[in-house]
Amino acid sequence: MKILVTKFRNLGDVLLSTPLFASLKAIYPDSELHVSVNDFCTQVVADNPHVDKVIPYSRGKKNKQTFWQRIRTEIEFYWQFKGQYDLVINLTEGDRGYIISALSGASRRMGYIKKPTLINRLARFDTTFNSQQRIPTVQKDLQFAEAIDSRKVIKKVTLGWRKDHEEMIDELLSKLELNEGFVVVHPVSRWMYKCWDSGKVAQCIDHIQKKWLKPVLLTTSSDPKEVRMAEEIASHCQQKPFQLPQPVNLQAYAYLTSKASMFFGIDSAPMHIAASTDTPVVALFGASEPNLWGPWDNKQGSNYRLMTGVQHNGIHCVISNDNMELYFDGDRKLSRGMMAISIPQVITELDNELEKLSKSQQTPHTADTVQLTAGAI
């Protein structure tokens, strides 16, 4: 049996679909599972143990082509799916997934429907779900596996890595003289309005290093905007955090976060990666909805519990409000929710998690994960 899953979204979106891949393999253990994603997301599934083949959609390549070259590239991309599959699951509302489903010839077709159009009618889905459901992203995609066999659903986010990724990270950490007690701080995002104030991040980094004597590793992607923000944050720190001497890919980053005692950051792909390795996470939410996009708890097989107020009572906690208004400060887009998060609020949560780690004297992956959003105090 050949199965195709299409997900033409961003890094975090694809990562949160991996429980569906595992579930499909559990339901159909002898199947061949292919996954088609945007080319910049291939590393999210490249070493996934449940995926047999990754089919990239090359967005960047088309930008360098003439109109007729782009048309030919599109046709070649679609044609490779013609009559190839028994089951197709489309996890994207756009037309691309509908066209692939129509061409696949699959006897069973499943997908999201936002609103009826001519193209999505051609897809002829026999099982559909509403893409606008207000439920955690992992649970939303898992509906397709549950519709096939709910007894074999696996609720675990997975990002695999190889031995060479481990060797590279171990060498980099050795050069920095970092042991497993370090804290990873990733305060940047492709969408800069999700970021917190640089000076506030710096104060939290200083607090972690001074009070808890834990070295901080400040990470970023290779994007120039993110690099500049990380440099700005480091410049505000009284005690400079460590930084990797070179960018690493997502598989290597997953191994890196698996060795950390805690992750502190914002709503981003690295946050989801850290959570997938069972590393405790403190995440700030003010520009996106934590009940939909919060890090997934692999141990509980659920999203982190949403609460109001600041008391945990020993359970996973998200402190949230609904103020996600965006505004401009000069030419910079900001989130009122993110800017409203206070330093004392964040330091309280960092202390709670670090104290649990200190008292437990167990492996770094036993503490609770907490998300923070504005307006909780």
N, C-alpha and C positions, 0 to 999 in steps of 0.2 A: 504494500500500500504506500502511495506517495502523497505526502501532505505538504501544502504550501501555506505559510502565514505571511501576510504583508503588513508592514508597519512603517509608513513613510513619515516619521516624526523625528524628534530630537533624541539626544543621548539618554536622558532620564526616562523618557517615555518608553524607549525600546527596552531599557533595563527592567522597567516595571512590568513588561510583558513576559519576562522569562519564566515566571511560574506557569504560564499557559504552555510553554514549550515542554517543560518537565511533565506536566499533566498529560499532554498528548502522547508523549512517549510511554507514560505509565498505562494509558488506555490502549495504545497500539504499540506494544513493545517491539514488534517486527517491522515497524514502518520506517520510511525514509522521510525525514523532516527537513524541508527547505524553508529558509526565512529570507524574505526580500526587504531590505531597508535602504535608507539613504546612504550614500557611500561614506559619509563622515561618521556613521554609526556602526560600521562593520566590526570595529574592535570590541564593541559591547557583546557581540555574539560569536566572534571568531573562535574562541576557545570554550564555548559553551558545550558541555558534555552531551546535551540533548539535541544539538543541531548538527545535521549531517552536511548541509551546504548553505553557504550565505551568498545571496544574489544581490549585489549592490546596484543601486540606481545612481548614476553619476550625474549629479547636478552641476558640479563645477566644470566638467568637460563641455557641457552644452554652451556655457558662457563664452567659450573660445571658438565656437563654430558659426558658420553662416546659417541662414535660415533653412536652406535645403539640407545641410548637413545635420541640423538638429532634428528635422523631420525624419531623416533616415535613421538617426540614432534612436529616436523614439520607437519607430517601427521595429527595429532590430531588438530593442529591449522587450517590447510586448510579445513579439513572435516566439521568443524562446519558451513562453509558457503554454503555447497552443497545444491542447490535447495531452498534457503531461501529468495531470494530477487527478487523484480520486477525491480529495477533500481540500477545499480552499477556505481559509478564514481571513477575511479582510478587516484589519483593525484600524483603518483610516477612512475618514468620511469622504476623502477626495476622489475624483474621477479615476485616478490611476488604478486604484485597487478594484474599482468596478469593472474597468476594461479588462484587467488581468483575469478576474473571476469569469467574465463572459468568454474569454478566449480559452480558458483552462480545460473546458470540457468536463470538469469535475462532476461526479454524480451527486455530491453534497457540497453546498456552498453556504457559507455563513458570513455575516458581516454587520456592520453598523449602518443604520439609516438615520440621517439627520432630517431630511425632507425628501419626498418622492421627486425624482427627476427622470428624464428619459434614459440617461446613462445608467443610473443605478437600477432601473427596471431591467435593463439588458443583462445585468449581473445575475438576475434570477436567483437571489438568495432564498433558501428554504427556511433558514433560521436567522432572525434579525433581532438586534437589541437597539435601544435608543442611545445614541452617542452622548446625549445631554444629561444622562443620569447623574445625580449628585451623590456618588458613592466613590470610595477609594479606587484609584486607577487600577490597582492589582485586582481587586474584586470585580471591577467592570470587565476586564479582559477574561478573567476566569469563568465568566458566565458561559462562554462558548464550550469550555471543557465540561462544566456542570450539565449543560444541555445534552452532552453525549453520554457521560457516565460520572455522576456526582460522587460515586464511591472512590474514585481514583484521582481525585483532584489533589495536587501538590501545591501548597501555599508557601513557596520559598523562592525569593529573588536570588539569582545566581549570576555571578560574573567570574568566569574562569581565567586562570593564568597558567603560564608554563614555567618550567624550571629556569629558563634563561631570564625570565622576568624576576624571579626570586634572586638569582645571582646578581643581576644588575642592581636591584634595590639594596641587597645586603652589602654590596661593595660601596654604594653611595653613602649608606648609613655608617659604615665603618670609617670612611673618610671624614665624615662629620663627627665621629665619635659619639653617635647616638645609640642608646640601648632601647629596649622595648618600653621604657617608662615615659616616652615622649608623648606630647599632645599634638595632633595635627590640627592646624587652623587654616581653613580655606574660606576666606571672606569675600570672594569675587564670583561673578557669574557672567555668562554671555549677555544676559539682560541686566545692565548695570543698576536699574532702578530697584532690583532685589537686594542691593548691597546696603549695609549699615554704614554709619559714619566712620571714616578712617581713624579719627582720633579716639573714638569709643572702642573700636576694635583693639587699638594699641594699648589702651588702659587695661583691657581684659587680658591681653597677652602678658603684660607686666605683672598683673595680679597672679596669673597661673605660675609664672616663673619665680616670683618673689615669695608668695605665701606657700605654695605647694612644692617648690623646688623641682618642678618638672620642666624640662626643656621643651620649647615650642618650635615646631617645624611649620613655617609659613609656606603654603603651597599656592600655585596658580597655574593656569594654562599658559601657552606660549603667545596668546593674543596680546598685542601691545598695550591695549587699554587695561587689561587685567594686570599685566606686569607693572605698569605705571602705578596702579592703585596699590598693589602689594608693596612696591618701593615706598610709596607715600606712607603706608601703615608702618613699615619698618622704621622709617625716619622719625616717627612720633614715639617709638618705643624707647624707654630708658635703658632697657636691657634687650639688645638686638636678638630677634628670633633667628633660628637657623633657617636656611633656604637651600633647596636642591640646586646643585651647580648646573643642572640641565633639565629640560622638560622630560617627562616620562609619559608613556601611553596609559590608557585606562586600565589595561590588565595589570601593568606594573603598579599603578596607583592602588588598585584593589589589594594587592599583596602588601603595599606600604601601609595602608590603613589597618590591615589585619594585625600588624605588629604594634600599632599605637595603643596607648592606654585609653584615649578618648579622642573624639572628633568634635570640633567646634566650628560652626559655619552657618551658611544660609541655605535657602532652597536652591539646590544645584545638583548636577549629576554627581559630583564628588560626595555630596551628602548621602545620596542614595547608594553609592558604591560603598561608603563606610558602613552604612547600616546593613548592607548585604553580607558584610564580613563579620557581623555580630559585634562590632565595635560600638561602645556607648557613644551616643550622639546628643549634643546640645545644638539645636537648630533654631534660627530666628526666622519667623514668618510675619510679614507685614504687607507683602505685595502679592501673595498668592494664598490659596486656601489650604491650610494644613490637613483638613479632613479629607481632601482629595489627593494632595500631593505630598503629604507627610511621609517620612521614611518608614518603610515597611518593617514590621517586627517579625523576623523569621521564626523566632522561638514561639511566639503566640499565634502566628499565622493570621495576623490582622494588622490594621493600621493602629497607630498609637491613639490612646483614648483621648477624646476631646473634653476638656473641662474648663470651667471658668474659675477665677480665683487662683491663688498661688500654692495651695496645699495639695501635696501629692497623695498622702496616705499610703505610700508604698507602692503606688501603681504607675504605669506609664502615663504621661501627662502632656497635654498640649494646652498652652495658655493662649487664648485666641479672642480677637474681636473681628468685626467685619469691615474695618476701615482700610480699604485697599485703594483709596483715591491716589491717582498719580498727578504730579504737578511739575512745573519747570522752575528751576533755580538757575537763571541765566540760560545756558544751552544744555544743562544737565537735567535729565528726567529723574525725579525722585518719588518715593512712596511715602505718604504720610504715616502709614502704619509702621514702616521700618524706622523712620526718623523719630517716631514717638517712643520707641523702646528705650528704656532707661538703663544706664550702666549698673546701678544697684540691683535692678531686677535680674540682669544677666549674670552678674557676679554671684548673686544668691544661688542661682541654678547651677552655675559652674562649681561652686563650693559644695552643693548637695551631692553632685555626681562624683567629684573628686574625693569627698569624704567617704562615700560608699566604697570606692575603690581602695582607699587607704585602709579602711576597717576590714574589708573582706579578705585581703591578702590572698585573693584567688587570681585566676587568669584575667587578662584585661577585658574579657568578653562576657562578664557576668552582671554588670551594672545596668540600671535602667537607662532608657533613652528619653530625653526630654526635648520638646520643641517649645519655643517661645514666640509669642506674637505681641504686638502692641496692645496697650490698654488693659493689661491685666491687673495693674495696681491702681 
